[in-house]
Every structure is written in C-alpha cells, then in structure tokens.
Amino acid sequence: MDTIEKFNSHIMGTYGRYGVVFEKGEGRTAVDENGKEYIDFGSGIGVNSLGYCDKEWADAVCAQARAIQHTSNYYYTKVQADFAEKLSAITGYDKMFFGNSGAEANECAIKIARKYSFDKYGAEAKRYNIITLVNSFHGRTVTTLSATGQDVFHNYFFPFTEGFINVEANNIDDLRAKIDDSVCAVMFEFIQGEGGVNVLDKAFVDEIFRLCAEKDILTIADEVQTGAGRTGTFLASEQFGVKPDITTLAKGVAGGVPVGVCLADGKCADVLVKGTHGSTFGGNPLACAGGLAVANKVGSPEFLKEVREKSEYFRKKLMEIPEVEGVDGLGLMMGIRFKEKNAAEVCKACLDKGLLALTAKTKLRLLPPLNITYDEIDKGIEILGSVLI
C-alpha cells in the first residue's frame, strides 16, 4: 500500500489534496518522496515563516524536546515566560493567552470581548454582539465559523453560535448603521486572506476605531495570517497607525509548531481570570521554544526591513509578467490577479513544475517564507512565468 492509499484509508477526507507526498525540506525548498524539489511560495499557508528546518529554530525546538516537552498550565515554565516577554516587548501588548491555533486565539478574543461587556454593563444589557466583515475568515470551530462572514461556511452545522453581525468591508455607512448598544466588539482582518487578499481602506479602519472609542466597544484584529512579520512590520496594525484592544496571532508566529496567541491590552488585559478559560496544550514548551526563535529573528528591525525590500522586488518582477493584471496585499502576503488565466489551474501547473503556491478566491496567493532569497524569488517567478505563457 503506498502512502496516499494508506492515508486515504485512515484519514477523513476533509481536504482536497494534491497527489504529492512530502518527505523533507531545507531552506525554502521542499522535497517529495521521489526526490523532486519544489520552491516554496506558500510556506504551509504562511506557517513556515523561516522556511524548512531553519538551524536556530530547529536547535531551539530540539533542545527544548530534550529538556521538558510538556508540564500543563498548573505550573510555570521559563520558556513560556521568555516567549511572552519577547512578544510583549515587540508588540507593546500587556498580556496574552496561549492556545494552539488561530481559531482558538479568536475564540479567546470573543470570550474576552463578551466578558468585558458582561462585567462592566451586566447581563441585562445584552451587549454581546460582535461585528465581523463580509468575506472575513476567523476559523473552523462552530463559533469562529459563525464569526466568519462568508455564507459558504454557514451550512451543515446548525445551530450556529448567535451574536455576529456582518458589515461590508470598507463600507463606512454600513458600519455606522449596524453599530448600536448591543455591540461589544468589532472583529476584522487588516487584509482578508482567505477572503481574497483584500486590504482594508485606511479610512474604514480609522472609522472603526473612532466609533469603538466613542461607544466603549472593543477592537479585535485577527492577525493570524498578517502577523509575525508577514506584511513587513511585526503586526499589520502598525502600517495603519492603530493599536487594537485585542490582536490574535498564529500560523507563522512559531515557525511550524502549533500555537495561537491572544494579545490583550489596557482595559481588557485582566478580563479573563482563574477558571474562565484554559488549554491543555496552550503555552506548550516546544511551541514556545519555536516561537521564541521566530520572534528573536523576525522581531528585529533589520529583518523586517529586508521583508519590505523583498516585497518590492517581488511585486516588480511579478508585474513584468504580461498575464499579471495586478498584485494585492502588503509585504510578502500577495494576491495575484490575472487577465485571463484561472488561479486554481495556474496553482496546479506551478506544482507540476516545482513551485508551491496557494489560491484565495479568484487570485493566486503567495505567502513565501520571510527569509526567502532573491535567487529563490527569481527561480520561482521564472516557473510562474513559464506557466502563464
């Protein structure tokens, strides 16, 4: 029985997978079981922020595995404290909760927002609604699916969690019309990743923060895909000149080890108290070791400057391809619009030629490792260009 047959015999078919079995990786190159190499422009949907098996990252995770791999959150570990201290220094947030995924980080944010209003205004105020945006994506648990502003996900799993109101992204009038005394938070992505690599307008973001400040409504930024240096600053919020009350992180923040982080500031940093939230694996020493290694590299101004420079180079080279109509996004989070080609077909053709890419709605989505080299950018774009002839 080969790997794919064995896999399909025992694992639920929840994904549409390509017929490739990956065996190892090094740098920004993945290698399948037949020895074929692939330049990675997807980094496992933005997870492998430092590529495959980065030496400092691998050394940190391996050293932690040989020291202590898990304790439970009844106890303290130095590596969790060190990681939290580093994230706090980089982001400016007071406190955080560690989980295992972006969905978990968003669940935590939702609980903080609702408890903040419950504690301050009482249950009788019924101040629990959360505004999210059309085309948003916040996770696949029942509650984060409910928060997701895409009708395609709102099926099968009834009843969905109540208390979410959708507003059209960048529509200030719609936002103003739907914010009322029942709303406890506005939750949004600065760039809608799964929704099509759509960047929010600065004016719309500013209006979210103006209205929320006026009405004591919390702001929640889902930076699961945009955070940890992906857009050229550690948090995308920095480029919009705002600081949300709550920011969620996951994906690339630990370089390949499962982790989710819910960062909270000021008035909502101490909303969750003993017994109101928890996670068996949250803050796991292995995840924190990986996260600390990523933060030590990605958190430096020099590294982030290189991400921005590579982004400019990437976009310039992409726009030289005649079939490319435009490139959306920020930093190394790119959504390519084609004049005629179908993104899904282009993605599959790239795979066949040794280039890993992604799709987002009608766009080809690129989320390359943040430490990708210029030579690797050139090689990958050469493959993409050959597919688009």
Salt bridges, closest charged atoms under 4 A:
ASP54 OD1 - LYS297 NZ 2.77
GLU56 OE1 - LYS297 NZ 3.19
ASP59 OD2 - LYS55 NZ 2.73
ASP82 OD2 - LYS78 NZ 2.62
ASP119 OD2 - LYS115 NZ 2.80
ASP174 OD1 - LYS178 NZ 3.12
GLU194 OE2 - ARG365 NH1 2.88
ASP206 OD1 - LYS202 NZ 2.90
GLU207 OE2 - ARG176 NE 2.90
GLU207 OE2 - ARG210 NH2 2.78
GLU214 OE1 - ARG210 NH1 3.20
ASP216 OD2 - LYS120 NZ 2.96
ASP216 OD1 - LYS267 NZ 2.87
ASP222 OD2 - HIS138 ND1 2.76
ASP265 OD2 - LYS243 NZ 2.62
ASP270 OD1 - LYS95 NZ 2.61
GLU309 OE2 - LYS305 NZ 2.54
GLU320 OE2 - LYS316 NZ 3.11
GLU325 OE1 - ARG337 NH1 3.63
ASP328 OD2 - ARG337 NE 2.93
ASP328 OD2 - LYS363 NZ 2.68
ASP352 OD1 - LYS348 NZ 2.76
ASP375 OD2 - LYS379 NZ 3.33
GLU376 OE1 - ARG28 NE 2.88
